[in-house]
């Protein structure tokens, strides 16, 4: 996953196409990859950016996409700590001038810096994630706005996501363990922690530190399944150690070291980059995830039951998974405070609520009235249950287990706040539970 079209970075859409092809055939995302990708290619896992429901609004292109797979590279590119130098500032630029040498620089004062040189590790592959579009970044991630939209180019200067946010190191041998580290190496193969950055000496005499806005990780308890429960948000250091959260994202004082936890990514681990949150799915976990074909079968099964609007008696139908944003005339709508499903109608506005709420004609409860959309990003589902529940107030529909899990997770927002949000579009959840059970009216004949 180094450059656009590289064999190590393949979109999930391409993977889905290959799974659906006849045995022995392959479909590659770009020309030239067929000679490098083969049936025995090892996939470490996939990263899914929350809030995009399967694809970026502007389309998945190269290294900028909503979901990407990490494959074993043809040749290892991992690095590991090697030599530590204690130097005076005039020598810093000379020490960093060797672009063939990876290093992490810790500026302790104007007259003292510590540089840790890294050497090649033939047993690991390294993948880098950040806002920068430079070639050393394998997965380009920009700020996610509620509703599943990216920050525009004009807003990128105010982004809170680091250009070189983090790196993932995967072992090339089974069980292919993946570890997360804060910060990525820049074009000079250096990670630079300035004088104001949080950094310290470890008890064994080494150095460690935190990035400006930090890299937070949450490992779920019970894996990523029907029995999953949210874990505790922690901060990952530059050297991969685990700490309790700081008072704020950019505070100078680090949290307490959590020795009982590690930076090993698990199926369902969440990685927050202060502006975007990524979900890590292991290859084994993805095998238990419903496929797009299964989600389409659930959609057709629901539509085959011919649910009807209880007022207009017209038949309702969920649009195809590929249809985003354009409301169909048969689209089901829901009153999110009660769950009654209707066809679209233009009445029931509550003037005292500024026209923003409607009164349900079935139960008279007032609240938002929104179209229902099936969640298309299969990697966010905990099971292949029927689409019986919807997130509030956005109306994204999925299984009961899935809404219950995501409604419990407080996702980081800004430098202090945490809010539960719809994983499909990023909209903050409202109401007592953040979701509602859908109440359909059956056919009248």
Buried (B, 14 or more C-beta within 10 A) or exposed (E): BBEBBBBBBBBBBBBBBBEEEEEEEEBBBEEEBEEBBEEEBBBBBBBBBBBBBBBBBEEBEBBBBBBBBBBBBEEBBBBBBBEBBEBEEEEBEEBBEEEEBBBBBBBBEEEEBBBBBBEBBEEBBBBBBBBBBEEBBBBBBBBBBBEBBBBEEEEBEEBBBBBBBBBBBBBBEEEBBBBBBBBBBBEBBBBBBEEEBBBEEEEEEEBBBBBBBBBBBBBBEEBBBBEBEBBEBBBBBBBBBBBBBBEEBBBEEBBEBBEEBBBBBBBBBBBBBBBBBBBBBBBEBBEBBBBBEEBBEBBEEBBEEBBBBBBEEEBBBBBEBEBBEEEBEBBBBBBBBBBBBBBBEEEBBEEEEEEEBBBBBBEEBBBBBBBBBBBBBBBBBBBBBEBBBBBBBBBBBBBBBBBBBBBEBEBBBEBEEBBBBBBBBBBBBBBEBBBBEBBBBEEEE
